[in-house]
Amino acid sequence: MHLLDLTPISNNFIGHTRMSLRKLLKKRRKQKVVDQIERLNVFEEEIDGLDKDTRKIINLLNYTKRSTSAYDGGEFDVGYHSFNLKGKRLRGQRDPQQRFSNVPYDFTGKTVLDIGCNQGGMLFEIADRIKHGIGIDYDARMVNVANRIRSNQKATHLDFYVFDLQAERLDYISDLLIDDNVDICFLLSVCMWLKNWKDVIDFTYKSSDSLLFETNGSTEQQDEQVAYLQKCYSKVDLLSASSEDDPKQKKRKLLLCSK
Ligand SMILES: C[S@@+](CC[C@H](N)C(=O)[O-])C[C@H]1O[C@@H](n2cnc3c(N)ncnc32)[C@H](O)[C@@H]1O
C-alpha cells in the first residue's frame, strides 16, 4: 500500500478514538448520576405517605435511568414518563397526559400497539379506555418496570414484551398480538434510533388502520420521516408542531396517520 493511502485510515482511526473517548466520558458521567440515585426504603409499610409497593415501583422506575441512552430521563424524578401512582404525581421527562390532549382519537374499546414503549407510560395513561394494549421495547429494564406497574394496577389487558426492532424479524411482533391486527399503532420518538425505521412504518401500515407518530432527530431526519409517512398513508394530520410537554426537547412533531 502506498504511504499516502494511510492518511484516510489514520484520520478514520483518530475519529473513532475520539468518538469512543466521548462515549466513555458520557458513560462515566452517567455512572456518577446513577450511583447517586438513592434506593427508597422498602422495609416500612408507609413512609411520607408512600406505601411500600409504590416505593418499590419508584425504585424500579429509577433503575431505568441506568440505560446509557439519551431517553432515560435521568434528570427527572422517575425517568422518561410521568406517572400518577396512588394519587401521587411522579414527574418524568415526558407527560403522557399532555401529549394525549392533542390527539383527537377515541381510544374507547380500541386495541393499541406501542412500538418502543419505554416505561409504558403512554399505555397506562389510556388504560381505563382501551380494550387491549401491547407495549414492546428492547430495553429489559423498561419492560420490567412496565410489567411491575401492570400488576400493581391490575391492568391485565396490558402486555409488555422485550423486542429488538433492529435485531429481530418484525413479523414476530404479529405473533405477540392477540388478533391479527390492532386498531392503532404508536411510533413515538423512536425512528431516529433505528436504521430500519422505514420497515417499521411499513409494518405499522400492514398491522393497523391508524398510526400515532412523533418525529425525532435532526430537522432533515424529521422531514424525511414525515415524507415517508405521506408516501404510505393517504391522510397525515399534524396534531402538534412541537413537543411542549418536554422541558428538554420541544422540536418534535405529533402526527395522526390513517389509510
Ligand atoms: C425516546 S424513547 C420514546 C419512548 C416512547 N415511545 C414515548 O415517546 O414516550 C425511544 C424508545 O425506543 C426504544 N428503542 C430504541 N431502539 C430500539 C430497538 N432497536 N428496539 C426496540 N426499542 C427500541 C428505547 O428503548 C426507548 O424506550
Ligand as a Chemical Component Dictionary entry (heavy atoms), coordinates in Angstrom:
data_LIG
# 
_chem_comp.id                   LIG 
_chem_comp.type                 NON-POLYMER 
_chem_comp.pdbx_formal_charge   0 
_chem_comp.three_letter_code    LIG 
# 
loop_
_chem_comp_atom.comp_id 
_chem_comp_atom.atom_id 
_chem_comp_atom.alt_atom_id 
_chem_comp_atom.type_symbol 
_chem_comp_atom.charge 
_chem_comp_atom.model_Cartn_x 
_chem_comp_atom.model_Cartn_y 
_chem_comp_atom.model_Cartn_z 
_chem_comp_atom.pdbx_ordinal 
LIG C1  C1  C 0  -37.217 8.479  23.002 1  
LIG S1  S1  S 1  -37.827 6.974  23.663 2  
LIG C2  C2  C 0  -39.547 7.133  23.268 3  
LIG C3  C3  C 0  -40.429 6.343  24.192 4  
LIG C4  C4  C 0  -41.917 6.343  23.855 5  
LIG N1  N1  N 0  -42.185 5.870  22.539 6  
LIG C5  C5  C 0  -42.506 7.714  24.022 7  
LIG O1  O1  O 0  -42.471 8.517  23.075 8  
LIG O2  O2  O -1 -42.991 8.029  25.125 9  
LIG C6  C6  C 0  -37.257 5.787  22.458 10 
LIG C7  C7  C 0  -37.598 4.361  22.833 11 
LIG O3  O3  O 0  -37.253 3.499  21.763 12 
LIG C8  C8  C 0  -36.684 2.317  22.301 13 
LIG N2  N2  N 0  -35.824 1.705  21.288 14 
LIG C9  C9  C 0  -34.705 2.231  20.728 15 
LIG N3  N3  N 0  -34.154 1.338  19.888 16 
LIG C10 C10 C 0  -34.931 0.230  19.902 17 
LIG C11 C11 C 0  -34.892 -1.030 19.257 18 
LIG N4  N4  N 0  -33.904 -1.345 18.432 19 
LIG N5  N5  N 0  -35.866 -1.928 19.528 20 
LIG C12 C12 C 0  -36.867 -1.630 20.385 21 
LIG N6  N6  N 0  -36.970 -0.457 21.043 22 
LIG C13 C13 C 0  -36.011 0.466  20.796 23 
LIG C14 C14 C 0  -35.902 2.806  23.509 24 
LIG O4  O4  O 0  -35.613 1.788  24.444 25 
LIG C15 C15 C 0  -36.824 3.874  24.058 26 
LIG O5  O5  O 0  -37.698 3.374  25.025 27 
# 
loop_
_chem_comp_bond.comp_id 
_chem_comp_bond.atom_id_1 
_chem_comp_bond.atom_id_2 
_chem_comp_bond.value_order 
_chem_comp_bond.pdbx_ordinal 
LIG C1  S1  SING 1  
LIG S1  C2  SING 2  
LIG S1  C6  SING 3  
LIG C2  C3  SING 4  
LIG C3  C4  SING 5  
LIG C4  N1  SING 6  
LIG C4  C5  SING 7  
LIG C5  O1  DOUB 8  
LIG C5  O2  SING 9  
LIG C6  C7  SING 10 
LIG C7  O3  SING 11 
LIG C7  C15 SING 12 
LIG O3  C8  SING 13 
LIG C8  N2  SING 14 
LIG C8  C14 SING 15 
LIG N2  C9  SING 16 
LIG N2  C13 SING 17 
LIG C9  N3  DOUB 18 
LIG N3  C10 SING 19 
LIG C10 C11 SING 20 
LIG C10 C13 DOUB 21 
LIG C11 N4  SING 22 
LIG C11 N5  DOUB 23 
LIG N5  C12 SING 24 
LIG C12 N6  DOUB 25 
LIG N6  C13 SING 26 
LIG C14 O4  SING 27 
LIG C14 C15 SING 28 
LIG C15 O5  SING 29 
# 
